[in-house]
Amino acid sequence: MPSPERSAEPVSTAGARPGRPGQSLPALYAAFAHAALVVALGRALVAPEDLTTFPSSSRFVGYVHLLTLGFLASAVYGAIYAFAPSVLRLPLAERRLDLAAFVLHAAGTMAMAHGLAAAGPWHAAVGGTAAFLGGVWILGRLALGLPACRVPLGTRVLIGSAAGFFLLGGGLGVLFAWARIFGLPAGLERSAVVAAHAHLAAFGWLTGTLFGFGSRMLPMLFAARPGAGRDLYWIAALHAAGALGLGASILLTPSLVPWFAVVAALAVVAFLAHGAALARRRVRPATFRRGFDPTPVHAVLALAALAAATA
């Protein structure tokens, strides 16, 4: 497979440069994210009984993936293209293969959700694999560009490790999708694979991405001095240990799950402490800002939601 940075020519000359986001892909991902959300909510209205079948029903799993892979992951992918040039100083020119990755993600997500709801395991497996490959392309471009980014090392480690957890969590999801057809490898239980997939994807990838981009965006949202960033090393270490430990212990040693859950919670606490320290270092807003500024309020609400979810 050719290098993501060298293959394919840009879709247009209006691609992203450092400080300048791409134009079409953020809009495409945002549109698909909201379309998936509308479909999920519509299904909940039409067939509310599906919501009562957790966790055994494949229809419920399809509903969940419309929200997680369809809405949340699409929002993250769009944010990567929109904010990586300005937040990470990482140019992500929009290329034809990026558009192909979007098609894989969107078509694969809907095929998987349809397969889980009605069509059967082959649709779910092929669709899930397509969506996974689309994500691999996007996060591969992001990870390959991180070494050249002039941002704190802790930020790069958080974002890079989050991309690695996408490979682990998404790979387990693809394994389980095909295992519904061909069976799981010996020694693995279905419930353990599903739980490990969920934790590696939700905490390892999504939360790790939040930590990485948040470490750059919170100083902007709070209008605060960023500081030296040494606490990011602790956040990265706790996050990696918690995510890896949870995934491995769920699969191999369930008795250790509570201990690694504590480590994962400590990573969240460390990030919340990082955000609180930034809020205390807030500088005086620029003179052109007048009236009430809701931006810090949104940031505080997001951090509060993260704390509530962890608790």
N, C-alpha and C positions, 0 to 999 in steps of 0.2 A: 504494500500500500504506500503510495507516495506521501512525502511529508506534507502535512496539512498547510504549512506556510508556503510551500513552493508549488503546489499543484493548483491547476485551474487559474484562469485569469479572472480579474475582478469583474463583477457584474456591471459596474459602471465606474467611471472615474471619480464618482462622488463618494468613494469608500471612506472608511474612518481613518483619521489621522490622530496622533496624540492630541487629546483635548477636544476632538471632534467626533461625535458618535456617528455610527452608520444610520442610514435613512429608512430602508425598507424592512429589514429583518425585525427590528424592535416592534414595528407596527404589526407585522404578520404574526409574531408570537403573541403579542397582546390581544389581537383579534381572535386567534385560536384559543387562547386561555379563557377568554370570556365566552366563546362559543361552547367550549367544553363545560364551563360552569353552568351555562343555561341548559345544556342537555342533561347534566346531572340533576339540576333542580327540577327540570321538567319530568324526568323519570321518577323522582321522589314524589311529585304530585300525582302522576298517573298511576304509579304502583308503589304506594307507601309501605306495602307489606314486605317489600325487599329489604327495608331498613331494619326489620325485626328478625332477620335471619342470620345476623352476625354470630360467629364468624364462618359458619359452615357453607353458606350458599355462595356459589360462583357469581350469581347475580349481584349480591352485595359487594363482592370483590371487584366486579366491574364498575359498580358505582363509586367505590373508593378510588379506583385508578383514574376515573374521569376527573376527580378532584385533585389527586396527588400528581399523577403524570400529566393529565390534561391541563389542569389549571395552574398548580404550583410550579411544576417543572417548566412549563411554557413561560410563565412569568419570570423565572430565573434565567432561562436562556435569552429572553428578550432583554432583560436587565444587563446581562453580560455584554451583549452587543451595544447597548445604549451607554453603559457607564464605564466599561473597561478602558476606553480611550481617555476619559477625563479623570476617573478615580485611580486607575492603575498606570496611566500613561502608556497603555498598551494598544497599539493600532491593530484593529481587527477589520481590515478591508473586506467588504462583502463580496464573496466569490461565488461562482456557480455551484461549487460543491456545498457551500453554506446553504444555498437555496434547496439543493437536493437533500441536505440533512433536515431542513425544515419539513419537506414533504415526507421523508421517512418518519419523522417524529409525529406529525399530525395524522397521516394516514395510518401509521402503526398503532397509535393510541386509540383511534376510533375503531380500528379492526379488532384490537384486543378487547376493548370494552364490549363490542358487539358479540365477539366470540364467547366471552364470559357470560353474557346475558342470554344468548340464544343460539348462536351459530355452532358452537362446539369448540373443542380444544385446539384444532388445527388453526382456526382463525386467531385464537388467543396467542398461540405460540409464535406464529409467523408475524403477527402484528406486534407482539411484545419484543421480538428480536429486532424488527425494523426500528421501533422507537428507541431501543437501546443503542443501536448503531448510530442513529442520528445524534443521540446525546454524546456518544464516544467521540464523534467528529468535533462537536462544539467544544467539549471540555478538553479534547486533545489540543486544539488550537490555543485555548487559554493556557493550559499547562506548559506547552512548549514556548510560549512567550513570556512566562513568568521570570526566568533567569535574567532577562534584560530589563525588567521593570525597575525603575528607581523608586521603590517603595520599601518600607521596613521589611527585613527578612521574616519576621514573625507573620506578617500579612501574607507573604508569598508562601510560607509553609502551610498556613491555614487553608489557603485556596488550593494549593497543589495537593495537599492531603485529602481535601474534600473531593477533588476529582478522582483520586485513587479510591475513595470509598464509594463513589458512583460505580466504578468498575466492579467492586466487590458486591455491593448491594444489588445493582442491576443485573450482574452476572448470576447471582443466586435466583433472582426473579425469573430470568430466562431459563435457567436450569429447571426450576419448578414448573414452568409452563410446558416445557418439552417432556418433563417427567410425568405429566398427566397423560401423555401418549405412550411413552416408552418405559416408564418406571424410574424411580430414584436409584442412584447407586447404593450398594449395600452399606448398611450402617447409618444411613440418614433417615430421619423421620420427617414426614410432611409438615407437621406443625412446627418443628424446630427450624426447618428451612424457611418457612413463611415468616416466622418471628425474626430470624436473623436477617432476612431480606428487608423487613420493615425497619428494623433498628439501624442497619447500616445505611439504608437510604435516607431515613428521616433524620437520624442524629448524625451519622457519619457524613453524608453529603449535604443535605439541606441546611442543617444547623452549622456545619463547618463552613459552608459558603456564606451564611449569614455572619459568622464570626469574622471571616476574612474581609468581605466587603464592608461590613459594619465598622471594622477597625479603621477604615479609611473615611467612611462617610459620616460617622458620628461626630468627629471634630468639625466637619462642615455644618452638620445639622445643629449642633450646639454652639457654633461659632467659638470654638474652644481651641486652646493650644494643644497639639497632639501629644506632646511629651516625647520621651525617649523610646517608648514602645517596648521596654524590657518585659513588661507583664504579658505581652503577647506570646512570649516563649512559653510561659506557664500555661496559658490558655491552650496553645497548640499541643503541648505535651499532654495535658489532662484530656483534651478532646480526643487525641489519637489513641491514648491508652483506654479511655472509656469506650470509644466506638469499637476498636479492635477487640477489647476484652468482652464486651457484650456480645458481639457476633460470634466469637470463638466459644465462649462459655455456653451460649444458647445451643450451639451445635454439639459441643463435646462434653462440657462439664456444667450442667445446670445449677449445681450447688453454688457456683461462684458468681452467678448472675447478680445477686443483691450487692456484692462487693463492687463489681464494675459499674453497677447502676449508681452507686455513691460517687465513684470517680467521674462518671459522666455528669452527675449533678454538680460536682465541684467545678467542672469546666464551665457550666452555665453560670454558677455563682461568680467565678473569676471574671467572666465577660461582663456580667452585670456590675461588678465592682469597677471594672475598666470604664464602663459607661458613666458610673457615678463620679469617678475621678475626673472624667472629661467635663461633666456638668459643673464641677467645682472650679474648673480652670476656665470657665467661660469668660471671654473678653467682651468688652463693650461692643454692641452691634454697630455696624456701619451707619453713618449719618443719613444715608439715603433710605434706610428702613423706617417707615412710619407706621404707627398704629400697632395692633396686635399681630404678632408673628406666630402662626400655629405650628411651624415646623418642629421646634423642640417638643411641643406637646405630642405630636405624632410619634416622635422618637421615644419619648417616655412611655407612651401607651404600648408601643411595640415591645419595649424591654419588659414592661409589666406583664404583657401576655406571655412572653418567654418564661418569666419567673413562674407564672401561674401554671403553665403547661408542665414545667419541670416538677413543681410541687405535686 
